[in-house]
Amino acid sequence: MRQEFQKPAWMNDWKVFLIFSLISFAFAFGLRCLDLQKWSNPSFIVHGEYIMGTHDAYYWLAGAKGVGSAVGNPMSELVRFLGSLTGVQYGNIAFWLPAVFAGFCAIAAFAWGMLVRGPWVGLVSAVYATSIPAYYFRTRLSYYDTDVVTLFLPLLISVLLARWVCQGIRTSWLPQKGAEIKFNPTLIDYCLPIFAGAIAAYGKLWHSDVLTFAILVALIALGLSVVCGTKNNRPELLRGLVLFFLVAFVGWIGFVLAILFLIAMSFSAVRDHKFYNSIYLYLLILLAIFALSGLGQDLLVVISMKIGSYIKPVADTSTGISGPQYPGIAQSVIEAQNISFDALFSNLTGSIFLGWLGFLSFVFVVLVNPTSLFLAPFAAITFAAVYMGGRFAMFGGIALGLGLSFTLACFIERYANFTTNKLVLGVVQSLVIVGLLFSNIFTIYEGAPATPIMGKSHAKALIEAGKKMSDDSTVWTWWDWGYATMYYTGVNSFANGGNHAGRILYPLSLAFTTPSYLQSSQLIKFSAANGNNPAAVWSKISAKKVHKMIQYLGQSKVNFPKTAKQYLVVSWENIRLAYWILYYGGWDVISGSSIHPTVLSVTKPFDLNFESGEFAIRGESQISLSSYDFLRRKQRNFKVFPNSVGPHLLYNEPSTQAFLVDDFVNSSMLVRLLIEDPSTPELASHFKLVYEGFPLVRIYEVI
C-alpha cells in the first residue's frame, strides 16, 4: 500500500460538486423561507422572539437555558453556542436552524445522486429528499427538533461509505468480463471511512437513530465488499471498514486504534505479511468489534423499542397482577397513528402515481447499481410508516428522487436518439421530474399556515409567572406545553413530551378533570410529597386501594409535609384537548377503561337567545343549552338553565372560538379554574392566583 498524498480521481469534479451543492442548499433553504412572511404576525412573537412551531423545540431551548435533561445535548449546545456568539435570542436561532440543516441535507442527497449517476441526478435527489411533504413539514422554519439531523447524518454517513466501497466493487451484481480495476486508496480515500465513523459516533449524541442507521449501512458495506468486491480489492475494502467500525462503534479508544491501524499499514513489514491480504482476518476483526461492542444486541433492542413505542395500547398495566392500570398515550399522538398507503404517498409526493413510480424506479436502480443498496434502509423505513406512524415517510425522498432521475436518464440514454447538448438535456430532465413533484405540492405549501404551538398570551403568562417561581418549583401543565413551560419559566414541568407515560399522564389529567378543588390540589400536593412520582407509591398497592386513596383525597383534608412550590396552568387552548385530557383523567385504574367527553368545536355562525338559552347553528336545528359562558377581556357573562339537559356553550371572544361541551367538561378543573372567580372562598382556599390572563390563561399556586 502506498500512502500517497495525491488527490483521488473522484475529487476531480470538485468544482461541479461545489456549484451544484450551493444550488441544492439554496433551493432547500429558500423553499422554507417562503414561510417567513407568514410569521410576521405580531401574535406569533413574544418579547421579540418567535414562538416555536413544534412542542419538542422547547426541549432543546430549555436545555440551552440550563433547564431539563437536554442540558449538554448537541441540539441544545448548538443553540447556546450560537446565542453566546451572536447575542441572538435562542428562539430566533432555533427558528432558522431547520432551514439551514435542510440545506445541509440537500448537499448530502446531492452527493448521493452525483455518486450514482452525475450532477443532474444529484440535483433531483437533493430536491426530492428535502422537498417531499413528509420531510418539509418537519423542517419548516421554527421546527427545531431532531428531524433536522435524522435524515441528514445517515445520508452523509452512507454516502461516505458508499464512496469508499464503490471504488473496489463491480458496477453490476453479476460477474463481469475484462480486467478488474485495482483499488489503490490514497490517504484521502482512507479518510472516508474514518470521517463516516466519526459522524456516526458523534451523531448518536444527537439521536440514537443515527447509530441504528450507521449499523445498517455498515452491514450493507460489508455485504457489498464480500459479494461484489473483486478478489484483489476485497482486503482493501475490509481494511477501510475496520477503520469505520473502530471509530463509529468503539469511541475514542476506537479512533486511536484506527489511527494506529492506519499507521501500521504504512510499514512494509506489515504489508508483506502473509495475513495482510487475508479477508478472513478482517472479517474476524469486524465480527469481534461487532460482538464486543454489543452492536448486534443494540440493533435488536433499538428496533424492538422503536416498534414498541409506536404500538397503540389502550392501557399500560402496572407491575403486579392487581396493580393499577394506566392509560396508553400513543393512541392520542398524531404522529404515531397508523396511516394508509394512500396517505403515505400523499405525504411523499402528493400523488399516489408518482409515489409508486418513484419506488419502482428505485428498485430498478438497486438492480442495476449495487452501490445504491446503501439507500435501501431509507426506502424500507418509509414503508414502515404505514404501521409505525407518518413521520417515518420523511426518509423516502432520496429514494424517490434518485430513482426517478436515474431511471429517466437511463431510458433516454438507451432508447432516445438525441443530439441535444448534454447540459440542456440535464436541465430539461431535472425540470420535468422536479416539476412533477411541485405541481402536486406547491399550492399546499403556499397555503400552509404558520403553526405556533401556543398563543402569545400563554407564552407571556409563563414568562411573567416564571419570575416568581423558585428553581425547585414544579409546574403542572398539560404535557403538550411541558417543554415550553420549562423554557419560559425556567423551572421543571411535571410532564412533557418525553415524560408522559400512563403513570404520569393519569395523575396529571386527573388534576384537570376532577370537579373538586380539594381533590385537585391534594393530588398535586400528594405527588410533590412523593418526589413528583405518585405512581411509585401506587405501584406498591392494589388498584382498589389506589382508587380509594384518590377518592379520599377529594373527601378529607390531609396534612402534607412542606415541599417545593407547585403551580397549575389552565389555558383556553386546553379546551380543544379536553376530549383526551378528560378521557385520561376519568380513567378507571381497576378496569383499565374510560370514556371520552363531548367537545364540539363551533366553527359556523350561530344564533343564541340569551334569555331562554335556545341555541342554533345557522341552517341547523335548535337546541336548549344547560348554560352559556361568554368570556370577554376581564368579564364573564354567563347564565345557567337548570331545567335543561343540553350542552354548555363556551365562547371566548378574544380568540373568537366556541365549544359545546357536556357536564363532564364544564364541571372540570380545566374549565372552572379558567373561568370562575379566583376569589371565591372554595377556590381561594386551595389555589392562589399568581397570573391573571383571563379568559385565555391563568396560573395558580397550589396552597
C-alpha positions as CSV (number, residue, x, y, z in Angstrom):
1,M,0.0,0.0,0.0
2,R,1.3,3.4,-0.9
3,Q,0.3,6.3,1.3
4,E,0.2,9.0,-1.5
5,F,-0.9,12.5,-0.7
6,Q,-2.3,12.9,-4.2
7,K,-5.9,13.8,-5.0
8,P,-8.1,10.8,-5.7
9,A,-9.8,10.6,-9.0
10,W,-13.3,11.2,-7.5
11,M,-12.2,14.6,-6.4
12,N,-11.5,15.8,-9.9
13,D,-15.1,17.1,-10.3
14,W,-14.9,19.2,-7.1
15,K,-15.9,22.4,-8.9
16,V,-19.1,20.8,-10.3
17,F,-19.8,19.4,-6.9
18,L,-19.3,22.8,-5.2
19,I,-21.6,24.6,-7.7
20,F,-24.4,22.1,-7.5
21,S,-24.1,21.8,-3.7
22,L,-24.6,25.5,-3.4
23,I,-27.6,25.3,-5.7
24,S,-29.0,22.4,-3.7
25,F,-28.5,24.2,-0.4
26,A,-30.1,27.4,-1.7
27,F,-33.2,25.5,-3.0
28,A,-33.8,23.7,0.3
29,F,-33.2,26.8,2.4
30,G,-35.2,29.1,0.0
31,L,-38.2,26.8,-0.1
32,R,-38.5,27.1,3.7
33,C,-38.1,30.9,3.6
34,L,-41.4,31.1,1.7
35,D,-42.9,30.8,5.1
36,L,-41.2,33.9,6.5
37,Q,-44.0,36.3,5.6
38,K,-46.5,34.1,7.4
39,W,-44.6,34.6,10.7
40,S,-44.7,38.4,10.5
41,N,-47.9,38.3,12.6
42,P,-47.1,40.1,16.0
43,S,-49.1,37.4,17.8
44,F,-46.5,34.9,16.8
45,I,-43.7,36.7,18.6
46,V,-43.3,37.2,22.3
47,H,-40.7,39.7,23.7
48,G,-39.0,39.8,20.3
49,E,-38.7,36.0,20.0
50,Y,-40.6,33.7,17.6
51,I,-42.9,31.1,19.2
52,M,-41.8,27.7,18.1
53,G,-43.8,25.7,15.6
54,T,-43.3,22.3,17.3
55,H,-43.5,21.4,21.0
56,D,-40.3,19.5,21.1
57,A,-38.2,22.5,20.0
58,Y,-38.6,23.9,23.5
59,Y,-36.9,20.8,25.0
60,W,-33.7,21.8,23.3
61,L,-34.3,25.5,24.0
62,A,-34.8,24.7,27.7
63,G,-31.6,22.7,27.6
64,A,-29.8,25.7,26.2
65,K,-31.1,27.7,29.0
66,G,-29.9,25.1,31.6
67,V,-33.3,23.5,32.4
68,G,-34.2,19.9,32.0
69,S,-32.4,16.8,30.8
70,A,-31.4,18.3,27.4
71,V,-28.6,20.3,29.1
72,G,-25.3,19.3,27.3
73,N,-27.1,17.7,24.4
74,P,-25.6,18.8,21.0
75,M,-29.1,20.1,19.9
76,S,-29.1,22.5,23.0
77,E,-25.4,23.2,22.9
78,L,-25.5,24.4,19.3
79,V,-28.2,26.9,20.2
80,R,-26.4,28.0,23.3
81,F,-23.1,28.4,21.4
82,L,-24.7,30.4,18.6
83,G,-26.6,32.5,21.1
84,S,-23.4,33.4,23.1
85,L,-21.6,34.1,19.8
86,T,-24.2,36.3,18.2
87,G,-26.3,37.6,21.1
88,V,-29.5,36.5,19.2
89,Q,-32.3,35.1,21.3
90,Y,-32.4,31.3,21.5
91,G,-35.9,31.1,19.9
92,N,-34.9,33.1,16.9
93,I,-31.8,30.9,16.4
94,A,-34.0,27.8,16.6
95,F,-36.4,29.5,14.1
96,W,-33.8,29.5,11.3
97,L,-31.8,26.3,12.1
98,P,-34.2,23.9,10.4
99,A,-33.8,25.7,7.1
100,V,-30.0,25.6,7.5
101,F,-30.0,21.9,8.3
102,A,-32.3,21.2,5.4
103,G,-29.7,22.8,3.1
104,F,-27.0,20.6,4.5
105,C,-29.3,17.6,4.0
106,A,-29.8,18.7,0.4
107,I,-26.0,18.6,-0.1
108,A,-25.7,15.1,1.3
109,A,-28.6,14.0,-1.0
110,F,-26.9,15.6,-4.0
111,A,-23.7,13.8,-3.2
112,W,-25.6,10.5,-3.5
113,G,-27.0,11.3,-6.9
114,M,-23.6,12.6,-8.0
115,L,-22.0,9.4,-6.9
116,V,-24.6,7.1,-8.7
117,R,-25.2,9.0,-12.0
118,G,-23.9,12.5,-12.1
119,P,-24.8,16.1,-11.1
120,W,-28.2,16.4,-12.6
121,V,-29.4,13.2,-11.0
122,G,-27.8,14.5,-7.8
123,L,-29.8,17.8,-8.1
124,V,-33.1,16.0,-8.4
125,S,-32.2,13.8,-5.5
126,A,-31.5,16.8,-3.4
127,V,-34.8,18.5,-4.3
128,Y,-36.9,15.4,-3.6
129,A,-35.0,14.4,-0.4
130,T,-35.7,17.8,1.2
131,S,-39.0,18.9,-0.5
132,I,-41.4,16.0,-0.1
133,P,-44.2,16.9,2.4
134,A,-43.2,14.3,4.9
135,Y,-39.8,16.0,5.4
136,Y,-40.7,19.5,4.5
137,F,-43.4,19.8,7.2
138,R,-41.0,18.6,9.8
139,T,-38.2,21.0,8.9
140,R,-40.1,24.3,8.3
141,L,-39.0,27.5,9.9
142,S,-39.3,27.2,13.7
143,Y,-39.4,23.3,13.6
144,Y,-36.2,22.8,15.5
145,D,-36.2,19.1,16.5
146,T,-34.1,16.0,15.8
147,D,-35.7,15.6,12.4
148,V,-33.1,18.2,11.2
149,V,-30.4,15.5,11.6
150,T,-32.1,12.1,11.5
151,L,-32.1,12.2,7.7
152,F,-29.0,14.4,7.1
153,L,-26.5,12.4,9.2
154,P,-27.5,9.0,7.9
155,L,-27.3,10.3,4.3
156,L,-23.9,11.7,5.0
157,I,-22.6,8.5,6.6
158,S,-24.0,6.3,3.9
159,V,-22.6,8.3,1.0
160,L,-19.1,8.4,2.5
161,L,-19.1,4.7,3.0
162,A,-20.6,4.2,-0.5
163,R,-17.9,6.3,-2.0
164,W,-15.3,4.1,-0.3
165,V,-16.9,0.8,-1.3
166,C,-17.9,1.7,-4.9
167,Q,-14.2,2.1,-5.8
168,G,-13.5,-1.6,-5.2
169,I,-16.7,-3.4,-6.3
170,R,-18.2,-4.4,-9.6
171,T,-20.6,-2.0,-11.2
172,S,-23.0,-4.9,-11.6
173,W,-24.4,-7.6,-9.4
174,L,-23.3,-10.2,-12.0
175,P,-19.6,-11.1,-12.6
176,Q,-18.1,-9.0,-15.4
177,K,-15.5,-10.0,-18.0
178,G,-12.4,-8.0,-18.6
179,A,-9.6,-6.7,-16.4
180,E,-10.7,-5.6,-13.0
181,I,-9.8,-2.2,-11.7
182,K,-7.3,-2.2,-8.9
183,F,-8.3,-0.1,-5.9
184,N,-5.2,1.7,-4.6
185,P,-6.6,4.1,-2.0
186,T,-4.8,7.3,-1.1
187,L,-4.6,8.8,2.4
188,I,-7.7,10.9,1.4
189,D,-9.6,7.7,0.5
190,Y,-8.8,6.3,3.9
191,C,-10.3,9.4,5.5
192,L,-13.7,8.5,4.0
193,P,-14.5,5.6,6.4
194,I,-12.8,7.4,9.3
195,F,-14.8,10.5,8.7
196,A,-18.0,8.5,8.3
197,G,-17.2,6.7,11.6
198,A,-16.7,10.0,13.4
199,I,-20.0,11.3,12.2
200,A,-21.7,8.1,13.3
201,A,-20.1,8.3,16.8
202,Y,-21.0,12.0,17.2
203,G,-24.4,11.7,15.5
204,K,-25.7,9.2,18.1
205,L,-25.4,12.0,20.6
206,W,-27.9,13.9,18.5
207,H,-30.3,11.0,18.1
208,S,-30.0,7.2,18.7
209,D,-31.5,6.6,15.2
210,V,-28.2,7.8,13.7
211,L,-26.3,4.9,15.3
212,T,-29.0,2.5,14.1
213,F,-28.7,3.6,10.5
214,A,-24.9,3.5,10.8
215,I,-25.1,-0.1,11.9
216,L,-27.3,-1.0,9.0
217,V,-25.2,0.7,6.3
218,A,-22.1,-0.8,7.9
219,L,-23.6,-4.3,7.4
220,I,-24.5,-3.3,3.8
221,A,-21.0,-2.1,3.2
222,L,-19.6,-5.4,4.5
223,G,-22.0,-7.4,2.4
224,L,-21.2,-5.5,-0.8
225,S,-17.5,-5.7,-0.2
226,V,-17.7,-9.5,0.1
227,V,-20.3,-10.2,-2.6
228,C,-19.4,-7.6,-5.2
229,G,-15.8,-6.8,-4.3
230,T,-13.2,-8.1,-6.7
231,K,-10.7,-10.7,-5.4
232,N,-7.8,-8.2,-5.2
233,N,-9.9,-5.4,-3.8
234,R,-11.8,-7.2,-1.0
235,P,-9.0,-7.0,1.5
236,E,-8.6,-3.3,0.9
237,L,-12.3,-2.6,1.3
238,L,-12.4,-4.6,4.5
239,R,-9.5,-2.7,5.9
240,G,-11.4,0.5,5.4
241,L,-14.4,-1.0,7.1
242,V,-12.2,-1.9,10.1
243,L,-11.4,1.8,10.4
244,F,-15.1,2.7,10.2
245,F,-16.1,0.1,12.8
246,L,-13.5,1.2,15.2
247,V,-14.3,4.9,15.0
248,A,-18.0,4.5,14.8
249,F,-18.6,1.9,17.4
250,V,-15.7,1.8,19.9
251,G,-15.5,5.5,20.8
252,W,-12.3,7.5,21.4
253,I,-10.3,4.3,22.0
254,G,-11.5,3.1,18.7
255,F,-10.5,6.3,17.0
256,V,-6.9,5.9,18.4
257,L,-6.8,2.3,17.4
258,A,-8.0,3.3,13.9
259,I,-5.1,5.8,13.6
260,L,-2.6,3.2,14.9
261,F,-4.0,0.6,12.4
262,L,-3.6,3.1,9.6
263,I,-0.1,3.9,10.6
264,A,0.8,0.2,10.9
265,M,-0.4,-0.4,7.3
266,S,2.2,2.1,6.1
267,F,5.1,-0.2,7.1
268,S,6.4,-2.6,4.5
269,A,6.9,-5.4,7.1
270,V,3.1,-5.3,7.7
271,R,2.2,-5.1,4.1
272,D,4.4,-8.1,3.2
273,H,3.0,-10.3,5.9
274,K,1.0,-13.4,4.7
275,F,-2.1,-12.4,6.6
276,Y,-2.1,-8.8,5.3
277,N,-4.5,-9.6,2.4
278,S,-6.5,-12.3,4.2
279,I,-10.1,-11.4,4.1
280,Y,-10.8,-13.9,6.9
281,L,-8.6,-11.9,9.3
282,Y,-10.5,-8.7,8.6
283,L,-13.9,-10.5,8.8
284,L,-12.8,-11.9,12.2
285,I,-11.8,-8.4,13.4
286,L,-15.1,-6.9,12.2
287,L,-17.0,-9.7,13.9
288,A,-15.1,-9.2,17.1
289,I,-15.8,-5.4,17.1
290,F,-19.5,-6.1,16.3
291,A,-19.8,-8.6,19.1
292,L,-17.6,-7.0,21.8
293,S,-19.2,-3.5,21.3
294,G,-22.7,-5.1,21.7
295,L,-23.8,-3.7,18.3
296,G,-25.9,-6.8,17.4
297,Q,-27.8,-6.6,20.7
298,D,-28.1,-2.8,20.5
299,L,-29.6,-3.1,17.0
300,L,-32.2,-5.6,18.1
301,V,-33.1,-3.6,21.2
302,V,-33.3,-0.3,19.4
303,I,-35.5,-1.7,16.6
304,S,-37.8,-3.5,19.1
305,M,-38.1,-0.4,21.3
306,K,-38.9,1.7,18.3
307,I,-41.6,-0.6,17.2
308,G,-42.9,-0.9,20.7
309,S,-43.1,2.8,21.2
310,Y,-45.4,3.2,18.2
311,I,-47.8,0.4,19.2
312,K,-51.1,2.0,20.4
313,P,-52.1,0.1,23.6
314,V,-55.2,1.3,25.3
315,A,-53.8,0.6,28.8
316,D,-50.4,0.4,30.4
317,T,-50.5,-2.3,33.1
318,S,-48.6,-1.6,36.2
319,T,-46.3,-4.2,37.8
320,G,-48.2,-6.8,39.7
321,I,-51.4,-8.6,38.7
322,S,-53.6,-6.5,41.0
323,G,-51.8,-3.2,40.5
324,P,-53.4,-0.2,38.8
325,Q,-53.7,0.0,35.1
326,Y,-52.8,3.3,33.4
327,P,-53.9,4.7,30.1
328,G,-51.7,4.3,27.0
329,I,-50.5,7.6,25.5
330,A,-49.6,6.6,21.9
331,Q,-53.2,6.3,20.8
332,S,-53.6,10.1,21.1
333,V,-50.3,11.1,19.5
334,I,-51.0,12.1,15.9
335,E,-47.5,11.2,14.5
336,A,-47.8,7.7,15.9
337,Q,-51.1,6.9,14.2
338,N,-51.3,4.2,11.5
339,I,-51.7,5.6,8.0
340,S,-52.9,4.1,4.7
341,F,-50.8,3.7,1.6
342,D,-52.8,6.5,0.0
343,A,-51.9,8.8,2.9
344,L,-48.3,7.6,2.8
345,F,-47.9,8.5,-0.9
346,S,-49.7,11.8,-0.3
347,N,-47.1,12.6,2.4
348,L,-44.4,11.7,-0.1
349,T,-45.3,13.4,-3.3
350,G,-48.9,14.5,-3.2
351,S,-49.6,11.8,-5.9
352,I,-50.1,8.1,-5.5
353,F,-49.0,7.5,-9.1
354,L,-45.8,9.5,-8.7
355,G,-45.0,7.8,-5.3
356,W,-45.4,4.3,-6.7
357,L,-43.5,5.2,-9.9
358,G,-40.6,6.6,-7.8
359,F,-40.3,3.5,-5.7
360,L,-40.5,1.1,-8.7
361,S,-37.8,3.3,-10.3
362,F,-35.7,2.9,-7.1
363,V,-36.0,-0.9,-7.3
364,F,-34.6,-0.6,-10.9
365,V,-31.7,1.5,-9.6
366,V,-30.8,-1.2,-7.0
367,L,-31.0,-3.9,-9.6
368,V,-28.5,-2.2,-12.0
369,N,-26.3,-0.4,-9.4
370,P,-25.2,-2.3,-6.3
371,T,-23.9,0.8,-4.6
372,S,-27.5,2.2,-4.3
373,L,-28.3,-0.7,-1.9
374,F,-27.0,1.6,0.8
375,L,-30.2,3.6,0.4
376,A,-32.5,0.5,0.9
377,P,-32.9,1.2,4.6
378,F,-34.3,4.7,3.8
379,A,-36.9,3.1,1.4
380,A,-37.7,0.3,3.9
381,I,-38.3,2.7,6.8
382,T,-40.6,4.7,4.6
383,F,-42.9,1.8,4.1
384,A,-42.8,1.1,7.8
385,A,-44.7,4.4,8.2
386,V,-47.9,2.6,7.4
387,Y,-47.7,0.8,10.7
388,M,-45.4,3.0,12.8
389,G,-46.7,6.5,12.0
390,G,-46.5,9.0,9.3
391,R,-43.3,10.7,10.5
392,F,-41.2,7.8,9.0
393,A,-42.2,8.8,5.5
394,M,-39.7,11.6,5.7
395,F,-36.9,9.2,4.8
396,G,-38.3,8.4,1.4
397,G,-37.5,11.4,-0.7
398,I,-33.9,10.4,-1.6
399,A,-35.1,7.0,-2.9
400,L,-37.9,8.7,-5.0
401,G,-35.7,11.4,-6.4
402,L,-32.7,9.2,-7.3
403,G,-35.0,6.5,-8.6
404,L,-37.0,8.7,-11.0
405,S,-34.0,10.8,-12.3
406,F,-31.7,7.8,-12.7
407,T,-34.3,5.7,-14.5
408,L,-35.2,8.6,-16.8
409,A,-31.5,9.2,-17.6
410,C,-31.0,5.5,-18.4
411,F,-34.1,5.4,-20.6
412,I,-33.0,8.4,-22.6
413,E,-29.5,7.1,-23.0
414,R,-30.8,3.6,-24.1
415,Y,-33.8,4.4,-26.3
416,A,-33.7,8.0,-27.3
417,N,-31.5,9.2,-30.2
418,F,-31.0,12.8,-29.1
419,T,-28.2,15.0,-30.3
420,T,-29.1,17.7,-27.8
421,N,-26.4,19.2,-25.8
422,K,-25.9,17.2,-22.5
423,L,-26.2,20.3,-20.4
424,V,-29.6,21.2,-22.0
425,L,-30.7,17.6,-21.6
426,G,-29.7,17.5,-18.0
427,V,-31.6,20.7,-17.3
428,V,-34.7,19.5,-19.0
429,Q,-34.7,16.1,-17.3
430,S,-34.3,17.8,-13.9
431,L,-37.1,20.4,-14.6
432,V,-39.5,17.7,-15.7
433,I,-39.1,15.5,-12.6
434,V,-39.0,18.4,-10.2
435,G,-42.0,19.9,-11.9
436,L,-44.0,16.7,-11.4
437,L,-43.4,17.0,-7.7
438,F,-44.1,20.6,-7.3
439,S,-47.2,20.5,-9.5
440,N,-48.7,18.4,-6.7
441,I,-47.3,20.1,-3.6
442,F,-46.5,23.7,-4.2
443,T,-50.1,25.0,-3.6
444,I,-50.2,23.0,-0.4
445,Y,-47.0,24.7,0.8
446,E,-48.3,28.1,-0.2
447,G,-51.5,27.7,1.8
448,A,-49.9,26.0,4.8
449,P,-50.2,28.4,7.8
450,A,-47.6,29.2,10.4
451,T,-48.1,26.9,13.3
452,P,-47.0,28.5,16.7
453,I,-47.7,25.9,19.3
454,M,-49.2,28.3,21.8
455,G,-50.7,31.7,21.9
456,K,-48.7,34.8,22.7
457,S,-50.8,35.3,25.9
458,H,-49.9,31.8,27.1
459,A,-46.2,32.3,26.5
460,K,-46.2,35.7,28.1
461,A,-48.0,34.3,31.2
462,L,-45.3,31.7,31.6
463,I,-42.6,34.3,31.3
464,E,-44.2,36.6,33.9
465,A,-45.1,33.9,36.3
466,G,-41.7,32.3,36.0
467,K,-40.1,35.4,37.6
468,K,-41.9,34.5,40.8
469,M,-41.0,30.8,40.8
470,S,-38.0,29.3,42.7
471,D,-35.7,26.9,40.8
472,D,-37.1,23.9,42.7
473,S,-40.7,24.6,41.8
474,T,-42.8,22.3,39.6
475,V,-45.4,23.4,37.1
476,W,-48.4,21.3,36.3
477,T,-49.5,22.0,32.8
478,W,-50.8,19.7,30.1
479,W,-47.8,17.7,28.7
480,D,-48.0,19.3,25.3
481,W,-46.9,22.6,26.8
482,G,-44.4,21.0,29.2
483,Y,-41.2,21.8,27.3
484,A,-42.4,25.4,26.5
485,T,-43.2,25.8,30.2
486,M,-39.7,24.8,31.1
487,Y,-38.2,27.2,28.7
488,Y,-40.3,30.2,29.5
489,T,-40.5,29.8,33.3
490,G,-37.0,28.3,33.8
491,V,-38.3,25.5,36.1
492,N,-39.3,21.9,35.5
493,S,-42.7,20.8,34.5
494,F,-44.5,17.7,35.9
495,A,-45.0,16.2,32.5
496,N,-43.7,16.9,29.0
497,G,-43.1,15.4,25.6
498,G,-40.5,12.9,27.0
499,N,-42.3,12.2,30.3
500,H,-45.9,11.4,29.6
501,A,-46.3,7.7,30.1
502,G,-49.6,6.5,31.6
503,R,-48.3,6.6,35.2
504,I,-47.5,10.3,34.7
505,L,-50.5,11.1,32.4
506,Y,-53.1,9.7,34.8
507,P,-52.4,12.0,37.8
508,L,-51.7,15.0,35.6
509,S,-55.1,14.6,33.7
510,L,-56.9,13.8,36.9
511,A,-55.8,17.2,38.4
512,F,-57.5,18.9,35.4
513,T,-60.5,16.5,35.3
514,T,-61.9,16.4,38.8
515,P,-64.7,18.8,39.7
516,S,-63.2,19.1,43.2
517,Y,-60.8,21.9,44.1
518,L,-59.8,19.8,47.2
519,Q,-59.0,16.7,45.2
520,S,-57.1,18.5,42.5
521,S,-54.9,20.5,45.0
522,Q,-54.4,17.5,47.3
523,L,-53.5,15.2,44.4
524,I,-50.8,17.7,43.4
525,K,-49.5,18.0,47.0
526,F,-49.5,14.2,47.3
527,S,-47.4,14.0,44.2
528,A,-45.0,16.7,45.5
529,A,-44.6,14.8,48.8
530,N,-43.5,11.7,46.9
531,G,-40.9,13.2,44.6
532,N,-43.5,14.1,41.9
533,N,-43.8,10.4,41.2
534,P,-47.2,9.3,42.7
535,A,-47.1,6.1,40.7
536,A,-44.1,4.9,42.7
537,V,-46.5,4.8,45.7
538,W,-49.4,3.3,43.8
539,S,-47.3,0.5,42.3
540,K,-46.9,-1.0,45.8
541,I,-50.6,-1.3,46.4
542,S,-53.6,-2.8,44.6
543,A,-55.7,-0.9,42.1
544,K,-58.6,-0.9,44.5
545,K,-56.5,0.8,47.2
546,V,-55.3,3.3,44.7
547,H,-58.9,4.1,43.8
548,K,-59.9,4.5,47.4
549,M,-56.8,6.7,48.1
550,I,-57.7,9.0,45.2
551,Q,-61.3,9.3,46.4
552,Y,-60.1,10.1,49.9
553,L,-58.0,13.0,48.6
554,G,-61.3,14.6,47.4
555,Q,-63.2,14.0,50.7
556,S,-60.9,14.8,53.6
557,K,-58.2,17.3,54.3
558,V,-54.7,15.8,54.6
559,N,-51.7,17.4,56.2
560,F,-48.9,17.0,53.8
561,P,-45.2,17.8,54.6
562,K,-43.9,21.1,53.3
563,T,-42.5,20.8,49.7
564,A,-41.3,22.9,46.9
565,K,-44.0,25.1,45.4
566,Q,-46.3,23.6,42.9
567,Y,-48.1,25.6,40.2
568,L,-51.0,24.8,37.9
569,V,-51.6,26.3,34.5
570,V,-55.0,26.4,32.9
571,S,-55.5,27.7,29.4
572,W,-58.2,28.1,26.8
573,E,-56.1,26.0,24.5
574,N,-56.7,23.0,26.7
575,I,-60.5,23.1,25.9
576,R,-59.7,21.8,22.4
577,L,-57.8,18.9,24.0
578,A,-60.4,18.1,26.7
579,Y,-61.6,15.2,24.6
580,W,-58.3,13.4,25.6
581,I,-57.5,15.1,28.8
582,L,-60.7,14.1,30.5
583,Y,-60.6,10.7,28.9
584,Y,-57.3,10.1,30.7
585,G,-58.5,11.9,33.8
586,G,-61.6,9.8,34.1
587,W,-59.6,6.6,33.8
588,D,-60.6,3.7,35.9
589,V,-57.3,2.2,37.3
590,I,-59.2,-1.0,38.2
591,S,-60.8,-1.9,34.9
592,G,-58.4,0.0,32.6
593,S,-61.0,1.8,30.8
594,S,-62.5,5.3,30.3
595,I,-65.0,7.3,28.2
596,H,-64.5,10.4,26.1
597,P,-66.4,13.6,26.9
598,T,-68.3,15.6,24.4
599,V,-66.3,18.5,23.0
600,L,-67.7,20.0,19.8
601,S,-66.0,23.0,18.1
602,V,-68.5,25.5,16.7
603,T,-67.0,26.8,13.5
604,K,-70.1,28.2,11.8
605,P,-72.2,31.3,12.7
606,F,-74.8,30.7,15.4
607,D,-77.8,32.3,17.0
608,L,-78.4,32.4,20.7
609,N,-81.3,33.6,22.8
610,F,-79.6,34.9,25.9
611,E,-82.8,34.8,27.9
612,S,-84.1,31.3,27.1
613,G,-80.8,29.6,26.2
614,E,-82.0,28.5,22.8
615,F,-79.0,27.9,20.5
616,A,-78.8,27.1,16.8
617,I,-76.1,26.9,14.3
618,R,-77.4,28.7,11.2
619,G,-79.1,26.2,8.9
620,E,-79.4,23.5,11.6
621,S,-82.0,22.6,14.2
622,Q,-82.3,24.4,17.5
623,I,-81.2,23.0,20.9
624,S,-81.6,24.1,24.5
625,L,-78.4,24.9,26.4
626,S,-77.8,24.0,30.1
627,S,-75.6,27.1,30.3
628,Y,-73.6,29.6,28.3
629,D,-70.4,31.5,29.1
630,F,-69.4,34.5,27.0
631,L,-65.8,35.3,28.0
632,R,-64.5,38.7,27.3
633,R,-61.4,40.6,28.5
634,K,-61.8,40.9,32.3
635,Q,-65.5,40.0,32.0
636,R,-67.6,36.8,32.2
637,N,-71.2,36.9,31.0
638,F,-72.9,33.6,31.9
639,K,-76.3,32.1,32.6
640,V,-77.4,28.7,33.9
641,F,-80.6,26.9,32.8
642,P,-81.2,24.3,35.5
643,N,-84.1,22.6,33.8
644,S,-82.2,21.9,30.6
645,V,-80.2,18.8,29.9
646,G,-78.5,20.2,26.8
647,P,-74.8,21.1,26.3
648,H,-72.9,24.0,27.7
649,L,-71.7,26.8,25.4
650,L,-68.2,28.2,26.0
651,Y,-67.4,31.3,23.8
652,N,-64.1,33.1,24.0
653,E,-64.3,36.5,22.4
654,P,-60.5,37.3,22.3
655,S,-59.8,34.0,20.4
656,T,-63.2,34.0,18.6
657,Q,-63.7,30.3,19.4
658,A,-66.7,28.5,20.7
659,F,-67.2,25.0,22.0
660,L,-70.3,22.9,23.0
661,V,-69.3,20.7,25.9
662,D,-71.0,18.3,28.3
663,D,-71.3,18.4,32.1
664,F,-68.1,16.4,32.4
665,V,-66.1,19.1,30.8
666,N,-68.0,22.1,32.2
667,S,-67.5,21.0,35.8
668,S,-63.8,20.0,35.4
669,M,-60.9,22.0,36.9
670,L,-59.8,22.6,33.4
671,V,-62.8,24.9,32.9
672,R,-63.7,26.0,36.4
673,L,-60.2,27.3,37.3
674,L,-60.1,29.2,34.0
675,I,-63.5,31.0,34.1
676,E,-64.6,31.2,37.7
677,D,-63.8,34.0,40.2
678,P,-60.5,33.2,41.8
679,S,-61.6,35.0,45.0
680,T,-64.5,32.7,45.8
681,P,-63.7,31.0,49.2
682,E,-63.9,27.4,47.9
683,L,-61.4,28.1,45.1
684,A,-59.1,30.5,47.1
685,S,-58.7,28.0,49.9
686,H,-56.9,25.6,47.6
687,F,-55.4,27.8,44.8
688,K,-53.8,31.2,44.8
689,L,-53.9,33.1,41.5
690,V,-50.3,34.3,40.6
691,Y,-51.0,35.3,37.0
692,E,-54.3,36.6,35.6
693,G,-54.7,36.3,31.8
694,F,-58.5,35.8,31.7
695,P,-60.0,34.4,29.6
696,L,-57.0,32.9,27.8
697,V,-54.7,31.7,30.6
698,R,-54.4,31.6,34.4
699,I,-51.6,30.3,36.6
700,Y,-52.2,29.3,40.2
701,E,-50.0,28.3,43.1
702,V,-51.3,25.3,44.9
703,I,-51.8,26.1,48.6
